[in-house]
Amino acid sequence: MQANSSDKQTQILVLGDTCAAEFAPVLSDLVARNIEIVHTATPDQHEFFDSILLFQARPSTIAESTVHNLRRKYPLAKIGVLLGSWCEGEQRTGQPLVCVERIFWHQWPTRADEFLSTTLKLPSTASQNAVIQQDLRQLKIANGNSTNNKIVICANRFEDYDYLAIACKSWGAEPQWYIPGRESSEIPPANQMTLGLWNGVHLDAEATTEFIQFRKCYPNIPMIASLEFPRFNDLNSFHQLCGDAVIGRPFALSDLFSTFDQAIAPNGEVQQPKLYHPAA
């Protein structure tokens, strides 16, 4: 992360449940980026914000009228909503905010640069089709940029491996299947792997044992966990087990590719976890 190099410090207005545990790493990241965080906008101050980020730990805690008033008062500011774990089913059972960028707390490492960028992008009112078309164009640019990388995928079922293998191939990497419980002579050789991808649900006792064994077989490469709707304690537990990044399922390919890119440092060393925030 680099500090903003312009003369004017970037300003972001944050509102909502900023005290929720899963949001603490996001606030720390904003500070590390040298972004001025404003928690309250007064009528005579801060007439312009580069971005507005709404922190929503639970469904329906931010009113649609709040977004409407913010958009009317700051028409040039990007508006996003940072969602906590309790908001996972909001699009099915709740009333999600409209015309704002939705970012789950565990997506922040792969979405932050784009959200905070001052370059032009599709407006928040763009159609879903336009968003998909832009995403596809970005994937075509990314495809093939990662040749010679081999990713070992830990999955118990072929269906799970195949799903992740197709994604890895789209990134330009060669996937290899690690089946838990196999003899060492039957698993992909550690000295040929660039990255590890572990498929799980949550980090319960059985899953933890499985990952520890997987990690022992590949001790010198970055490790990413693909989890179903990860919780904050999953993230902390994974880092304590020497894992490097967590991506939630379902995921966008662009998020997965960004996670791969961030996990592999230019010098081949393992990058520091992007969302690590030890529990108090």
C-alpha positions in Angstrom: 0.0 0.0 0.0 1.3 3.4 -0.9 0.4 6.8 0.5 -1.4 9.1 -1.7 1.2 11.2 -3.6 -1.0 14.2 -4.5 -0.9 17.5 -2.7 -4.4 17.2 -1.5 -5.0 14.3 0.9 -7.8 12.0 -0.1 -10.9 12.3 2.1 -13.4 9.6 2.7 -16.6 9.9 4.7 -17.4 6.8 6.8 -20.8 6.3 8.4 -22.5 3.4 10.1 -21.3 0.4 12.3 -17.6 1.2 12.2 -17.1 -0.5 15.6 -17.9 -4.0 14.2 -14.9 -6.3 14.6 -14.7 -7.4 11.0 -14.4 -3.8 9.9 -11.4 -2.9 12.0 -8.9 -4.1 9.4 -10.6 -1.9 6.7 -10.2 1.2 8.9 -6.6 0.3 9.6 -6.0 -0.1 5.8 -7.5 3.4 5.1 -5.1 4.9 7.7 -2.1 3.0 6.2 -3.1 4.5 2.8 -2.8 8.1 4.3 -6.5 8.7 3.7 -8.2 11.3 5.8 -11.2 9.5 7.5 -14.1 11.8 8.4 -16.8 10.3 10.6 -19.2 13.3 10.7 -19.9 15.8 8.0 -21.0 19.2 9.2 -22.8 21.8 7.0 -19.8 24.1 6.9 -17.1 21.5 6.5 -15.9 19.0 3.9 -18.0 20.1 1.0 -16.4 17.4 -1.1 -15.4 13.8 -0.5 -13.6 11.5 -2.8 -15.5 8.5 -1.5 -18.3 7.7 1.0 -18.2 4.2 2.7 -21.2 3.0 4.6 -20.4 0.4 7.2 -23.4 -2.1 7.5 -22.8 -4.9 10.0 -26.5 -6.1 9.8 -29.3 -5.9 7.3 -31.5 -2.8 7.1 -29.4 -0.7 9.5 -28.8 2.0 6.8 -31.9 3.6 5.3 -32.3 4.2 1.6 -33.1 7.8 2.4 -29.5 8.2 3.8 -28.0 7.2 0.5 -30.4 9.5 -1.3 -29.4 12.5 0.9 -25.7 11.7 0.5 -25.9 11.4 -3.2 -27.8 14.7 -3.4 -25.3 16.5 -1.1 -22.1 14.9 -2.6 -23.0 14.1 -6.2 -19.4 13.5 -7.3 -18.4 11.1 -4.5 -18.3 7.3 -5.0 -20.7 5.6 -2.5 -20.1 2.1 -1.3 -21.5 -0.1 1.4 -19.2 -2.4 3.4 -21.2 -5.5 4.5 -20.7 -7.6 7.5 -21.2 -11.4 7.8 -24.8 -10.9 8.9 -25.6 -9.4 5.5 -24.9 -12.5 3.4 -28.5 -13.3 2.7 -29.7 -9.7 2.4 -30.3 -9.9 -1.3 -32.7 -12.8 -0.8 -34.5 -11.9 2.4 -33.8 -8.2 3.0 -33.8 -4.8 1.3 -30.3 -4.1 0.0 -29.3 -0.6 -0.8 -29.6 0.3 -4.5 -27.1 2.2 -6.7 -24.2 1.7 -4.3 -21.2 -0.6 -4.7 -21.6 -3.6 -2.4 -18.3 -4.8 -0.8 -18.3 -7.6 1.8 -15.7 -7.1 4.5 -13.6 -10.0 3.2 -13.6 -8.6 -0.3 -11.9 -5.4 0.8 -8.3 -6.5 -0.1 -9.3 -7.1 -3.8 -11.8 -4.2 -4.1 -10.1 -1.4 -2.2 -7.8 -0.1 -4.9 -10.6 0.1 -7.4 -13.1 1.7 -5.0 -10.6 4.3 -3.8 -9.2 5.0 -7.3 -9.9 8.4 -8.7 -10.0 7.1 -12.3 -13.3 7.0 -14.1 -15.4 3.9 -13.8 -18.9 2.8 -14.5 -21.4 4.8 -12.4 -23.2 3.1 -9.6 -26.4 3.4 -11.6 -25.0 1.3 -14.5 -27.0 -1.8 -15.5 -25.9 -5.3 -14.4 -25.2 -6.2 -18.0 -22.8 -3.2 -18.3 -21.0 -4.3 -15.1 -20.6 -7.8 -16.4 -19.3 -6.7 -19.8 -16.7 -4.5 -18.1 -15.7 -7.4 -15.9 -15.3 -9.7 -18.9 -13.1 -7.1 -20.6 -10.8 -6.9 -17.5 -10.6 -10.7 -17.4 -9.5 -10.9 -21.0 -6.7 -8.4 -20.2 -5.7 -10.5 -17.1 -5.8 -13.9 -18.8 -2.4 -15.3 -19.7 -0.5 -12.9 -17.4 0.5 -15.7 -15.0 2.2 -18.3 -17.2 4.5 -20.9 -15.5 2.5 -20.8 -12.3 1.3 -24.1 -10.8 -1.5 -24.1 -8.2 -2.1 -27.1 -6.0 -5.8 -27.3 -5.0 -6.8 -29.2 -1.9 -10.4 -30.6 -2.4 -12.1 -33.8 -1.3 -14.4 -34.0 -4.3 -13.6 -33.7 -8.0 -16.5 -31.3 -8.5 -14.9 -28.9 -6.1 -11.5 -29.3 -7.6 -12.8 -28.9 -11.1 -14.7 -25.7 -10.3 -11.5 -24.1 -8.9 -9.3 -25.6 -11.6 -11.3 -23.9 -14.3 -10.8 -20.6 -12.5 -7.0 -21.2 -12.2 -6.8 -22.0 -15.9 -8.6 -18.8 -16.6 -5.8 -17.0 -14.7 -3.2 -18.8 -16.9 -2.0 -21.2 -14.3 -1.7 -25.0 -14.3 -3.9 -26.6 -11.6 -2.9 -29.8 -9.7 -5.2 -31.9 -7.5 -4.2 -32.7 -3.9 -6.6 -35.3 -2.4 -6.5 -35.3 1.4 -5.3 -38.6 2.9 -3.2 -39.7 -0.1 0.4 -40.9 0.4 3.2 -38.4 -0.2 4.1 -40.3 -3.4 0.7 -39.6 -4.8 0.5 -35.8 -4.3 1.8 -33.0 -6.6 5.5 -32.3 -5.8 6.0 -29.4 -3.5 9.1 -28.0 -5.4 7.0 -27.4 -8.5 4.1 -25.5 -6.9 3.7 -21.7 -6.9 0.5 -21.3 -4.8 -1.8 -23.4 -2.7 -5.6 -23.2 -2.8 -7.5 -25.0 0.0 -11.3 -25.6 -0.5 -13.4 -25.6 2.7 -16.6 -24.5 4.3 -15.5 -23.1 7.7 -12.5 -23.8 9.9 -14.0 -26.4 12.3 -11.8 -28.9 14.0 -11.8 -31.5 11.2 -11.1 -28.8 8.5 -8.3 -27.4 10.6 -6.6 -30.8 10.8 -7.0 -31.2 7.0 -5.4 -27.8 6.3 -2.5 -28.3 8.7 -1.6 -31.5 6.9 -1.9 -29.7 3.5 0.2 -26.9 4.8 2.9 -29.3 6.0 3.1 -30.8 2.5 3.6 -27.3 1.0 5.3 -25.2 3.6 7.0 -22.6 1.4 4.3 -21.3 -0.9 1.4 -18.8 -0.3 -1.8 -20.4 0.9 -5.3 -19.2 0.1 -8.5 -20.6 1.5 -11.7 -20.6 -0.4 -14.5 -20.6 2.2 -18.3 -20.3 2.0 -19.2 -16.9 3.5 -16.2 -16.7 5.8 -16.5 -15.3 9.3 -14.1 -13.0 10.9 -12.9 -15.7 13.3 -12.2 -17.9 10.2 -9.9 -15.3 8.9 -7.9 -15.0 12.1 -7.8 -18.7 12.6 -6.5 -19.2 9.1 -3.7 -16.7 9.5 -2.7 -18.4 12.8 -2.3 -21.6 10.8 0.1 -19.8 8.5 -2.4 -19.1 5.8 -2.1 -16.0 3.7 -5.5 -14.9 2.3 -9.2 -15.9 2.4 -11.6 -15.5 -0.4 -15.3 -16.1 0.1 -17.6 -18.2 -2.1 -19.3 -17.4 -4.3 -16.6 -15.1 -5.7 -16.1 -13.1 -8.9 -13.1 -14.3 -11.0 -11.7 -10.8 -10.9 -11.6 -11.1 -7.0 -9.9 -14.5 -7.2 -7.3 -13.2 -9.7 -6.5 -10.2 -7.5 -6.1 -12.5 -4.5 -3.6 -14.6 -6.5 -1.7 -11.5 -7.6 -1.5 -10.2 -4.0 -0.4 -13.5 -2.6 2.6 -13.8 -4.9 5.1 -11.0 -4.3 7.4 -9.9 -7.2 10.4 -11.4 -5.5 8.6 -14.7 -4.9 8.2 -14.2 -1.2 5.0 -14.6 0.7 3.2 -11.3 1.1 1.8 -10.3 4.5 -1.9 -11.0 5.0 -4.0 -8.1 3.8 -6.7 -8.4 6.4 -4.9 -9.8 9.4 -6.2 -8.2 12.6 -5.6 -10.3 15.7 -8.5 -10.6 18.2 -8.2 -8.4 21.3 
